[in-house]
Amino acid sequence: MTVEPVNVAEYERLAAERLEPGSLGYFAGAAGDERTLRANVEAFARWHLRPRVLVDVSAASAATTVLGTPVSMPVLVAPVALQRMLHPDGEAAMARAAAAAGTIMTLSTIATTRPSEVAAAAPGAPRWFQVYVLKDRGVTRALIDEAIDHGFSALVVTVDAPRAGRRERDLRTGFAVPPGIDMPAVRAATGSQGPVTPQEFFALVDPSLTWEGFERIAADSPVPVLLKGVLTAEDARHACDSGAAGLVVSNHGGRQLDGVAASLDALPEVVDAVGGRLEVLVDGGVRRGTDVLVALALGARAVLVGRPPMWGLAAGGEAGARRVLELLRDEVELALALLGAPSPRDIGGDHVAHASG
Ligand SMILES: Cc1cc2nc3c(=O)[nH]c(=O)nc-3n(C[C@H](O)[C@H](O)[C@H](O)COP(=O)(O)O)c2cc1C
């Protein structure tokens, strides 16, 4: 008898059994000693939830809006590269899974599927496009234009990766994307489609990008632009004057600078600095519905999940990814009811306390 996984951790174990070592190391791994990777998950355990009783939760629902877009839950799919390395259906399956679960998928610049194909896979579903600003601005522009022409309704500009983090699992396995797997952005930027390592991809990213460059992108964009990879109050204040519509507090799942704070630990100072001027999202280490509520109590509008839906895709294709997202939605809804907060809107700072007192 096969038993269906009942939580994210069980999907992770199943995915680990199915993936070959190079792919598993790429998706599971992070930079350096992976301290930040572990810290992201552990940070949630340092908060207690403070439930209220005798609240009418008969209509408790996880539904909310993010940048004005209705979603079934405050959980979005983070941009994750190379999804065809997890399952042949790759990003198209992820787009259908997110659509079925009622949430937004963010397509990576380093996707193995074109924006137009992702749009065709889930027409009508809300989708965002993640931008790495490449040295070749013509290629960057063409990718953004393709995404906007195909209904991607926001850009997420990732700014924590002027160079690739030192991912030692990939160095050990010699991980590279095989030539049979197309990476449209890389092909456009290099004109070739040989095997590509993450290091080689990041060499295409423009390490000279500054706030002025970001401001130009935001000013030129017909759709809202979020800034992904902010961890400090200083950068959050800067972002408020940059034309950004939102921020993603993120350390890239621990894959860039090892030793930075867990995203959850950076969230309060960013929320404080932003002072309600922008929507603040957060990602890194969310594995449970109760984690989502902690992030909301600390001021996030919503969270993004990177690895969890990828484990679902690896374990069971579109159905697996969808199931992971639905599990998270069910967990959020149950936790809202038990917390005495019928809607994500009802969650405030007094719904959590630091576990140390
Ligand atoms: C295998 C992998 C590939 C990723 N690729 C990208 C990417 O192409 N662009 C990007 O902005 N972030 C990328 N990220 C970071 C995620 O968007 C997100 O910040 C991170 O996964 C959140 O942490 P979590 O995996 O603990 O949920 C990647 C993360 C992983 C694990």
The ligand as an SDF file (V2000), in Angstrom:
LIG
                    3D

 31 33  0  0  0  0  0  0  0  0999 V2000
   16.7260   25.1640   -6.2700 C   0  0  0  0  0  0  0  0  0  0  0  0
   16.3950   26.6120   -6.0750 C   0  0  0  0  0  0  0  0  0  0  0  0
   16.4510   27.4710   -7.1630 C   0  0  0  0  0  0  0  0  0  0  0  0
   16.1250   28.8190   -6.9970 C   0  0  0  0  0  0  0  0  0  0  0  0
   16.1060   29.6310   -8.0900 N   0  0  0  0  0  0  0  0  0  0  0  0
   15.7810   30.9390   -7.9390 C   0  0  0  0  0  0  0  0  0  0  0  0
   15.7060   31.7900   -9.0650 C   0  0  0  0  0  0  0  0  0  0  0  0
   15.9140   31.3760  -10.2020 O   0  0  0  0  0  0  0  0  0  0  0  0
   15.3910   33.0920   -8.8450 N   0  0  0  0  0  0  0  0  0  0  0  0
   15.1470   33.5920   -7.5920 C   0  0  0  0  0  0  0  0  0  0  0  0
   14.8840   34.7740   -7.4420 O   0  0  0  0  0  0  0  0  0  0  0  0
   15.1930   32.7820   -6.5120 N   0  0  0  0  0  0  0  0  0  0  0  0
   15.4900   31.4860   -6.6580 C   0  0  0  0  0  0  0  0  0  0  0  0
   15.5030   30.6740   -5.5610 N   0  0  0  0  0  0  0  0  0  0  0  0
   15.1450   31.2130   -4.2360 C   0  0  0  0  0  0  0  0  0  0  0  0
   13.6260   31.0780   -3.9910 C   0  0  0  0  0  0  0  0  0  0  0  0
   12.9150   31.9760   -4.8110 O   0  0  0  0  0  0  0  0  0  0  0  0
   13.2750   31.3960   -2.5310 C   0  0  0  0  0  0  0  0  0  0  0  0
   13.8200   32.6340   -2.1760 O   0  0  0  0  0  0  0  0  0  0  0  0
   13.7310   30.3220   -1.5460 C   0  0  0  0  0  0  0  0  0  0  0  0
   13.6640   29.0400   -2.1170 O   0  0  0  0  0  0  0  0  0  0  0  0
   12.8750   30.3710   -0.2990 C   0  0  0  0  0  0  0  0  0  0  0  0
   13.2890   29.4200    0.6210 O   0  0  0  0  0  0  0  0  0  0  0  0
   12.5690   27.9970    0.8220 P   0  0  0  0  0  0  0  0  0  0  0  0
   13.0940   27.1080   -0.2660 O   0  0  0  0  0  0  0  0  0  0  0  0
   13.0160   27.5910    2.1760 O   0  0  0  0  0  0  0  0  0  0  0  0
   11.0700   28.2080    0.7180 O   0  0  0  0  0  0  0  0  0  0  0  0
   15.8010   29.3160   -5.7110 C   0  0  0  0  0  0  0  0  0  0  0  0
   15.7300   28.4400   -4.6350 C   0  0  0  0  0  0  0  0  0  0  0  0
   16.0240   27.0990   -4.7980 C   0  0  0  0  0  0  0  0  0  0  0  0
   15.9030   26.1690   -3.6130 C   0  0  0  0  0  0  0  0  0  0  0  0
  1  2  1  0
  2  3  1  0
  2 30  2  0
  3  4  2  0
  4  5  1  0
  4 28  1  0
  5  6  2  0
  6  7  1  0
  6 13  1  0
  7  8  2  0
  7  9  1  0
  9 10  1  0
 10 11  2  0
 10 12  1  0
 12 13  2  0
 13 14  1  0
 14 15  1  0
 14 28  1  0
 15 16  1  0
 16 17  1  0
 16 18  1  0
 18 19  1  0
 18 20  1  0
 20 21  1  0
 20 22  1  0
 22 23  1  0
 23 24  1  0
 24 25  2  0
 24 26  1  0
 24 27  1  0
 28 29  2  0
 29 30  1  0
 30 31  1  0
M  END
$$$$
